[in-house]
Amino acid sequence: MSDKKPFEIARETLKQLTARKLVPTPSNYQTLYNEIAGIPHMPPFPADTLRDIAKALPTKTPGQQKQRGLLEYAIDRLNWEGVKTALVAYGGFVPVTPPGNGTPGVPISLVDDEVGGATAPALTAEFMAQIGRMIEYSQPALGNDDVRFTEQTEALLTALRQPGADLANVKQMLVNYSHRLSFAAEDQAEIKDALLKLLHLVFENIGDLSLDEQWLKGQMDALMSASTPPLTLRRLDDVERRLKDVIFKQKDAKERAVQAQNEMREMLAAFIDRLSQMASSSGVFYEKLESSARLIEQAKTLAEIAPVLKDVVGATRGMAQDSKQSRDELHAMRVRAMATDAEVAKLHQELDRVSTQARHDTLTGTLNRKGLDEAMERELSTVKRKETPLCMALLDIDNFKKLNDTMGHATGDAALAHLATVARESMRPQDTLARYGGEEFVILMPDTPLDKGIEAMTRLQRELTKRFFLAGTEKILITFSAGVAQLAPQESGGDAIRRADQAMYLAKRAGKNRVLGA
């Protein structure tokens, strides 16, 4: 290594760049700097060296094969972080024989090795077919944009379904497919993230452009929240429903605004026409006065003046009537304009109110009956499509009338909101909470059999005992009785809720603060 100081090496490097007529790129500068300093030159990213290392890595397990594929993928993209992650993960896929079974550290074969003297069972046609079904079911999530990947998938499925397939060939095809699959999955994840970002940009843009339309801005904020990961079909359905609301209300508001504009145009045209008539009448009246003045100047007697005065009085009266009529018409136009403006403002207020209250209960923030009906329809559709269990719980606050009578209706309302808050925080994201009426709530629990639904309501009861409701400084324990019903085949949602309602009344009669299944 050179004994020169760094600044001297740097100065000499710049001179050599000029002397050798090299382009002053970072790569050329570093090469000359290392040469002058006596430092071995290392390329910024030793891709070739890393590829040689990747090729030398053994791939005796599926995990090793995948990690080597990811390593090669990171090398191709000059990604040090990806190289590091792949190498670290690769170390976790080095299988060793258990103690006492051969030499420690020797990899175990996945198919043909003998364990304890017994040969591992051969791969059956049913097992191969199951792998094929798994690959086939995963295809909709990966798309068909990559033609090469699609062809590779079809070839692998064909090989897996052939009787007496060559296992070595199938294994190699699975190795190659797993590499390609990891890349396709990463691409789909990136596409999903990019689409979400674009969707959020659209929502933000609409929200920023509608600062004066509070109802529309509120909908955009709700859409932003609903489209935040993790996404589920339920949340996407919610986004779609909210977008339909926005489109419908925006269309209605636009039609009313266009109607108001047309009315304003008509009033303005009538106003201009009336002004023209007034100007014409004023001109005629002025000419009449001029003519009458000349006649009066030429008159010799009072008898000659009288007819002239009569004409003047008549013209003045006619002008006064025209002025009164014009004033009345202009006043009517003004009243109509004010009424139209008030109607448009009322429409926007109504849109703002309906936007937030159409499907939600204003007191508790839960779904109302209309929102519950829509959620029920969505869940029933899912049950028919996937044949999954659906539980419905109907719960009623115990002694709610007594609470209202002793503490007041304001305290009762606060107790309802408290129950709704605790229930929302205790529920799963896929569950739905709705206010059924009064102090009754309904909870829809998809993918839940009856016993699990009863357990969920019992957990909610325990959570309420931990979180007391505060009425001022007084702690009040809120309890509820609940009935839980699992949707039966060919049963409607209303019938299931009625069965849950009957079970809830049985829980009330059994001593309250209980959960019974229907």
Contacts in CASP RR format, 6 or more apart in sequence:
PFRMAT RR
TARGET T0000
AUTHOR 0000-0000-0000
METHOD contacts of the structure
MODEL  1
MSDKKPFEIARETLKQLTARKLVPTPSNYQTLYNEIAGIPHMPPFPADTL
RDIAKALPTKTPGQQKQRGLLEYAIDRLNWEGVKTALVAYGGFVPVTPPG
NGTPGVPISLVDDEVGGATAPALTAEFMAQIGRMIEYSQPALGNDDVRFT
EQTEALLTALRQPGADLANVKQMLVNYSHRLSFAAEDQAEIKDALLKLLH
LVFENIGDLSLDEQWLKGQMDALMSASTPPLTLRRLDDVERRLKDVIFKQ
KDAKERAVQAQNEMREMLAAFIDRLSQMASSSGVFYEKLESSARLIEQAK
TLAEIAPVLKDVVGATRGMAQDSKQSRDELHAMRVRAMATDAEVAKLHQE
LDRVSTQARHDTLTGTLNRKGLDEAMERELSTVKRKETPLCMALLDIDNF
KKLNDTMGHATGDAALAHLATVARESMRPQDTLARYGGEEFVILMPDTPL
DKGIEAMTRLQRELTKRFFLAGTEKILITFSAGVAQLAPQESGGDAIRRA
DQAMYLAKRAGKNRVLGA
1 37 0 8 1.000
1 38 0 8 1.000
1 39 0 8 1.000
2 9 0 8 1.000
2 36 0 8 1.000
2 37 0 8 1.000
2 38 0 8 1.000
4 12 0 8 1.000
4 36 0 8 1.000
4 37 0 8 1.000
9 33 0 8 1.000
9 36 0 8 1.000
9 37 0 8 1.000
10 33 0 8 1.000
12 36 0 8 1.000
13 29 0 8 1.000
13 32 0 8 1.000
13 33 0 8 1.000
13 36 0 8 1.000
16 22 0 8 1.000
16 32 0 8 1.000
16 36 0 8 1.000
17 24 0 8 1.000
17 28 0 8 1.000
17 29 0 8 1.000
17 32 0 8 1.000
20 32 0 8 1.000
22 28 0 8 1.000
22 32 0 8 1.000
27 44 0 8 1.000
30 41 0 8 1.000
30 44 0 8 1.000
31 41 0 8 1.000
33 39 0 8 1.000
34 40 0 8 1.000
34 41 0 8 1.000
35 41 0 8 1.000
45 78 0 8 1.000
45 80 0 8 1.000
47 75 0 8 1.000
47 76 0 8 1.000
47 78 0 8 1.000
50 71 0 8 1.000
50 75 0 8 1.000
50 83 0 8 1.000
51 72 0 8 1.000
51 75 0 8 1.000
54 68 0 8 1.000
54 69 0 8 1.000
54 71 0 8 1.000
54 72 0 8 1.000
54 75 0 8 1.000
57 64 0 8 1.000
57 68 0 8 1.000
57 71 0 8 1.000
57 90 0 8 1.000
58 64 0 8 1.000
58 107 0 8 1.000
59 65 0 8 1.000
59 68 0 8 1.000
59 175 0 8 1.000
60 95 0 8 1.000
60 107 0 8 1.000
60 109 0 8 1.000
60 110 0 8 1.000
61 93 0 8 1.000
61 95 0 8 1.000
61 107 0 8 1.000
61 110 0 8 1.000
62 110 0 8 1.000
62 174 0 8 1.000
62 175 0 8 1.000
62 178 0 8 1.000
63 93 0 8 1.000
64 90 0 8 1.000
64 93 0 8 1.000
64 94 0 8 1.000
65 175 0 8 1.000
65 178 0 8 1.000
65 179 0 8 1.000
66 178 0 8 1.000
66 179 0 8 1.000
66 182 0 8 1.000
67 86 0 8 1.000
67 87 0 8 1.000
67 89 0 8 1.000
67 90 0 8 1.000
67 91 0 8 1.000
67 93 0 8 1.000
68 86 0 8 1.000
68 90 0 8 1.000
69 86 0 8 1.000
69 179 0 8 1.000
69 182 0 8 1.000
70 82 0 8 1.000
70 85 0 8 1.000
70 86 0 8 1.000
70 89 0 8 1.000
70 182 0 8 1.000
71 82 0 8 1.000
71 83 0 8 1.000
71 86 0 8 1.000
71 87 0 8 1.000
71 90 0 8 1.000
73 182 0 8 1.000
73 183 0 8 1.000
74 81 0 8 1.000
74 82 0 8 1.000
74 83 0 8 1.000
74 85 0 8 1.000
74 86 0 8 1.000
75 83 0 8 1.000
94 105 0 8 1.000
94 107 0 8 1.000
95 107 0 8 1.000
95 108 0 8 1.000
96 104 0 8 1.000
96 105 0 8 1.000
96 106 0 8 1.000
96 107 0 8 1.000
96 108 0 8 1.000
97 103 0 8 1.000
97 104 0 8 1.000
97 105 0 8 1.000
97 106 0 8 1.000
97 108 0 8 1.000
101 115 0 8 1.000
101 116 0 8 1.000
111 120 0 8 1.000
111 123 0 8 1.000
111 167 0 8 1.000
111 171 0 8 1.000
112 119 0 8 1.000
112 120 0 8 1.000
113 120 0 8 1.000
114 120 0 8 1.000
123 167 0 8 1.000
125 163 0 8 1.000
125 164 0 8 1.000
128 160 0 8 1.000
128 161 0 8 1.000
128 165 0 8 1.000
128 170 0 8 1.000
129 160 0 8 1.000
129 161 0 8 1.000
131 160 0 8 1.000
131 174 0 8 1.000
132 156 0 8 1.000
132 157 0 8 1.000
132 160 0 8 1.000
132 161 0 8 1.000
135 153 0 8 1.000
135 156 0 8 1.000
135 157 0 8 1.000
135 160 0 8 1.000
135 177 0 8 1.000
136 157 0 8 1.000
139 153 0 8 1.000
141 188 0 8 1.000
142 149 0 8 1.000
142 181 0 8 1.000
142 184 0 8 1.000
142 185 0 8 1.000
142 188 0 8 1.000
143 184 0 8 1.000
143 188 0 8 1.000
144 150 0 8 1.000
146 184 0 8 1.000
146 187 0 8 1.000
148 180 0 8 1.000
149 180 0 8 1.000
149 181 0 8 1.000
149 184 0 8 1.000
152 176 0 8 1.000
152 177 0 8 1.000
152 180 0 8 1.000
153 177 0 8 1.000
155 173 0 8 1.000
156 170 0 8 1.000
156 173 0 8 1.000
156 174 0 8 1.000
156 177 0 8 1.000
159 165 0 8 1.000
159 166 0 8 1.000
159 169 0 8 1.000
159 170 0 8 1.000
159 173 0 8 1.000
160 170 0 8 1.000
196 227 0 8 1.000
196 229 0 8 1.000
196 231 0 8 1.000
199 227 0 8 1.000
200 224 0 8 1.000
200 227 0 8 1.000
203 220 0 8 1.000
203 223 0 8 1.000
203 224 0 8 1.000
203 227 0 8 1.000
204 220 0 8 1.000
204 224 0 8 1.000
206 216 0 8 1.000
206 220 0 8 1.000
207 216 0 8 1.000
207 217 0 8 1.000
207 220 0 8 1.000
207 221 0 8 1.000
210 216 0 8 1.000
210 217 0 8 1.000
210 220 0 8 1.000
211 217 0 8 1.000
213 253 0 8 1.000
213 348 0 8 1.000
214 352 0 8 1.000
215 249 0 8 1.000
215 348 0 8 1.000
215 351 0 8 1.000
215 352 0 8 1.000
215 353 0 8 1.000
215 354 0 8 1.000
215 355 0 8 1.000
215 356 0 8 1.000
216 246 0 8 1.000
216 249 0 8 1.000
216 250 0 8 1.000
216 355 0 8 1.000
218 355 0 8 1.000
218 356 0 8 1.000
219 242 0 8 1.000
219 245 0 8 1.000
219 246 0 8 1.000
219 249 0 8 1.000
219 355 0 8 1.000
220 246 0 8 1.000
222 242 0 8 1.000
223 239 0 8 1.000
223 242 0 8 1.000
223 243 0 8 1.000
223 246 0 8 1.000
226 235 0 8 1.000
226 238 0 8 1.000
226 239 0 8 1.000
226 242 0 8 1.000
227 235 0 8 1.000
227 236 0 8 1.000
227 239 0 8 1.000
230 429 0 8 1.000
232 429 0 8 1.000
232 430 0 8 1.000
233 382 0 8 1.000
234 378 0 8 1.000
234 429 0 8 1.000
234 430 0 8 1.000
237 378 0 8 1.000
241 374 0 8 1.000
245 355 0 8 1.000
245 358 0 8 1.000
249 351 0 8 1.000
249 354 0 8 1.000
249 355 0 8 1.000
252 347 0 8 1.000
252 351 0 8 1.000
253 347 0 8 1.000
253 348 0 8 1.000
253 351 0 8 1.000
256 343 0 8 1.000
256 344 0 8 1.000
256 347 0 8 1.000
257 344 0 8 1.000
260 340 0 8 1.000
260 341 0 8 1.000
260 343 0 8 1.000
260 344 0 8 1.000
263 336 0 8 1.000
263 337 0 8 1.000
263 340 0 8 1.000
264 337 0 8 1.000
264 340 0 8 1.000
267 333 0 8 1.000
267 336 0 8 1.000
267 337 0 8 1.000
270 329 0 8 1.000
270 333 0 8 1.000
271 330 0 8 1.000
271 333 0 8 1.000
274 326 0 8 1.000
274 329 0 8 1.000
274 330 0 8 1.000
277 322 0 8 1.000
277 326 0 8 1.000
278 322 0 8 1.000
278 323 0 8 1.000
278 326 0 8 1.000
281 319 0 8 1.000
281 322 0 8 1.000
282 319 0 8 1.000
284 315 0 8 1.000
285 315 0 8 1.000
285 316 0 8 1.000
285 319 0 8 1.000
288 311 0 8 1.000
288 312 0 8 1.000
288 315 0 8 1.000
289 312 0 8 1.000
289 315 0 8 1.000
292 308 0 8 1.000
292 309 0 8 1.000
292 311 0 8 1.000
292 312 0 8 1.000
292 315 0 8 1.000
295 304 0 8 1.000
295 308 0 8 1.000
296 305 0 8 1.000
296 308 0 8 1.000
299 305 0 8 1.000
299 308 0 8 1.000
356 362 0 8 1.000
357 368 0 8 1.000
358 370 0 8 1.000
359 367 0 8 1.000
359 368 0 8 1.000
359 370 0 8 1.000
359 371 0 8 1.000
359 374 0 8 1.000
360 366 0 8 1.000
360 367 0 8 1.000
360 368 0 8 1.000
360 371 0 8 1.000
361 367 0 8 1.000
361 368 0 8 1.000
361 434 0 8 1.000
361 435 0 8 1.000
363 413 0 8 1.000
363 416 0 8 1.000
363 417 0 8 1.000
363 435 0 8 1.000
364 416 0 8 1.000
364 417 0 8 1.000
364 419 0 8 1.000
364 420 0 8 1.000
364 435 0 8 1.000
365 417 0 8 1.000
365 420 0 8 1.000
366 420 0 8 1.000
366 424 0 8 1.000
366 433 0 8 1.000
366 434 0 8 1.000
366 435 0 8 1.000
366 441 0 8 1.000
367 375 0 8 1.000
367 432 0 8 1.000
367 433 0 8 1.000
367 434 0 8 1.000
367 435 0 8 1.000
368 434 0 8 1.000
368 435 0 8 1.000
369 434 0 8 1.000
369 435 0 8 1.000
369 436 0 8 1.000
369 437 0 8 1.000
371 434 0 8 1.000
372 432 0 8 1.000
372 434 0 8 1.000
372 436 0 8 1.000
372 442 0 8 1.000
372 444 0 8 1.000
375 432 0 8 1.000
375 434 0 8 1.000
375 444 0 8 1.000
376 444 0 8 1.000
376 493 0 8 1.000
376 494 0 8 1.000
379 390 0 8 1.000
379 432 0 8 1.000
379 444 0 8 1.000
379 446 0 8 1.000
380 390 0 8 1.000
380 487 0 8 1.000
380 492 0 8 1.000
380 493 0 8 1.000
382 388 0 8 1.000
382 390 0 8 1.000
382 446 0 8 1.000
383 389 0 8 1.000
383 390 0 8 1.000
383 446 0 8 1.000
383 487 0 8 1.000
388 446 0 8 1.000
388 447 0 8 1.000
389 447 0 8 1.000
389 448 0 8 1.000
389 449 0 8 1.000
389 450 0 8 1.000
389 486 0 8 1.000
389 487 0 8 1.000
390 444 0 8 1.000
390 445 0 8 1.000
390 446 0 8 1.000
390 447 0 8 1.000
390 448 0 8 1.000
390 486 0 8 1.000
390 487 0 8 1.000
390 496 0 8 1.000
391 444 0 8 1.000
391 445 0 8 1.000
391 448 0 8 1.000
391 449 0 8 1.000
391 450 0 8 1.000
391 452 0 8 1.000
391 453 0 8 1.000
391 456 0 8 1.000
391 484 0 8 1.000
391 485 0 8 1.000
391 486 0 8 1.000
391 487 0 8 1.000
392 442 0 8 1.000
392 443 0 8 1.000
392 444 0 8 1.000
392 445 0 8 1.000
392 484 0 8 1.000
392 485 0 8 1.000
392 486 0 8 1.000
392 487 0 8 1.000
392 493 0 8 1.000
392 496 0 8 1.000
392 497 0 8 1.000
392 500 0 8 1.000
393 442 0 8 1.000
393 443 0 8 1.000
393 445 0 8 1.000
393 453 0 8 1.000
393 456 0 8 1.000
393 457 0 8 1.000
393 482 0 8 1.000
393 483 0 8 1.000
393 484 0 8 1.000
393 485 0 8 1.000
393 500 0 8 1.000
393 515 0 8 1.000
394 436 0 8 1.000
394 440 0 8 1.000
394 441 0 8 1.000
394 442 0 8 1.000
394 482 0 8 1.000
394 483 0 8 1.000
394 497 0 8 1.000
394 500 0 8 1.000
394 501 0 8 1.000
394 503 0 8 1.000
394 504 0 8 1.000
395 440 0 8 1.000
395 441 0 8 1.000
395 442 0 8 1.000
395 443 0 8 1.000
395 457 0 8 1.000
395 460 0 8 1.000
395 480 0 8 1.000
395 481 0 8 1.000
395 482 0 8 1.000
395 483 0 8 1.000
395 504 0 8 1.000
396 439 0 8 1.000
396 440 0 8 1.000
396 441 0 8 1.000
396 480 0 8 1.000
396 481 0 8 1.000
396 482 0 8 1.000
396 504 0 8 1.000
396 508 0 8 1.000
397 403 0 8 1.000
397 415 0 8 1.000
397 416 0 8 1.000
397 419 0 8 1.000
397 439 0 8 1.000
397 478 0 8 1.000
397 479 0 8 1.000
397 480 0 8 1.000
398 478 0 8 1.000
398 479 0 8 1.000
398 480 0 8 1.000
398 481 0 8 1.000
398 508 0 8 1.000
398 512 0 8 1.000
398 513 0 8 1.000
399 479 0 8 1.000
399 512 0 8 1.000
400 412 0 8 1.000
400 415 0 8 1.000
400 439 0 8 1.000
403 411 0 8 1.000
403 412 0 8 1.000
403 415 0 8 1.000
403 476 0 8 1.000
404 411 0 8 1.000
404 412 0 8 1.000
407 471 0 8 1.000
407 476 0 8 1.000
411 471 0 8 1.000
414 469 0 8 1.000
414 471 0 8 1.000
415 469 0 8 1.000
415 471 0 8 1.000
415 476 0 8 1.000
415 478 0 8 1.000
416 435 0 8 1.000
416 438 0 8 1.000
416 439 0 8 1.000
418 467 0 8 1.000
418 469 0 8 1.000
418 478 0 8 1.000
419 441 0 8 1.000
419 464 0 8 1.000
419 478 0 8 1.000
419 480 0 8 1.000
420 433 0 8 1.000
420 435 0 8 1.000
420 441 0 8 1.000
422 460 0 8 1.000
422 463 0 8 1.000
422 464 0 8 1.000
422 467 0 8 1.000
423 433 0 8 1.000
423 441 0 8 1.000
423 443 0 8 1.000
423 460 0 8 1.000
424 433 0 8 1.000
425 463 0 8 1.000
426 459 0 8 1.000
426 460 0 8 1.000
426 463 0 8 1.000
427 433 0 8 1.000
427 443 0 8 1.000
427 456 0 8 1.000
427 460 0 8 1.000
428 445 0 8 1.000
430 446 0 8 1.000
430 447 0 8 1.000
431 443 0 8 1.000
431 444 0 8 1.000
431 445 0 8 1.000
431 446 0 8 1.000
432 443 0 8 1.000
432 444 0 8 1.000
433 441 0 8 1.000
433 442 0 8 1.000
433 443 0 8 1.000
434 441 0 8 1.000
434 442 0 8 1.000
434 443 0 8 1.000
434 444 0 8 1.000
435 441 0 8 1.000
436 442 0 8 1.000
436 497 0 8 1.000
442 497 0 8 1.000
442 500 0 8 1.000
443 456 0 8 1.000
443 457 0 8 1.000
445 452 0 8 1.000
445 453 0 8 1.000
445 456 0 8 1.000
448 456 0 8 1.000
448 486 0 8 1.000
449 486 0 8 1.000
450 484 0 8 1.000
450 485 0 8 1.000
450 486 0 8 1.000
450 517 0 8 1.000
453 484 0 8 1.000
454 484 0 8 1.000
454 515 0 8 1.000
454 516 0 8 1.000
454 517 0 8 1.000
457 482 0 8 1.000
457 483 0 8 1.000
457 484 0 8 1.000
457 515 0 8 1.000
458 515 0 8 1.000
461 479 0 8 1.000
461 480 0 8 1.000
461 482 0 8 1.000
461 513 0 8 1.000
461 515 0 8 1.000
464 477 0 8 1.000
464 478 0 8 1.000
464 479 0 8 1.000
464 480 0 8 1.000
465 477 0 8 1.000
465 479 0 8 1.000
468 475 0 8 1.000
468 476 0 8 1.000
468 477 0 8 1.000
469 475 0 8 1.000
469 476 0 8 1.000
469 477 0 8 1.000
469 478 0 8 1.000
470 476 0 8 1.000
479 512 0 8 1.000
479 513 0 8 1.000
480 513 0 8 1.000
481 504 0 8 1.000
481 507 0 8 1.000
481 508 0 8 1.000
481 511 0 8 1.000
481 512 0 8 1.000
481 513 0 8 1.000
481 514 0 8 1.000
481 515 0 8 1.000
482 500 0 8 1.000
482 503 0 8 1.000
482 504 0 8 1.000
482 507 0 8 1.000
482 514 0 8 1.000
482 515 0 8 1.000
482 516 0 8 1.000
483 500 0 8 1.000
483 501 0 8 1.000
483 503 0 8 1.000
483 504 0 8 1.000
483 506 0 8 1.000
483 507 0 8 1.000
483 515 0 8 1.000
483 516 0 8 1.000
483 517 0 8 1.000
483 518 0 8 1.000
484 500 0 8 1.000
484 503 0 8 1.000
484 515 0 8 1.000
484 516 0 8 1.000
484 517 0 8 1.000
484 518 0 8 1.000
485 496 0 8 1.000
485 497 0 8 1.000
485 499 0 8 1.000
485 500 0 8 1.000
485 503 0 8 1.000
485 517 0 8 1.000
485 518 0 8 1.000
486 496 0 8 1.000
486 518 0 8 1.000
487 493 0 8 1.000
487 496 0 8 1.000
488 496 0 8 1.000
496 518 0 8 1.000
499 518 0 8 1.000
500 517 0 8 1.000
500 518 0 8 1.000
502 518 0 8 1.000
503 516 0 8 1.000
503 517 0 8 1.000
503 518 0 8 1.000
504 516 0 8 1.000
506 516 0 8 1.000
507 514 0 8 1.000
507 515 0 8 1.000
507 516 0 8 1.000
510 516 0 8 1.000
END
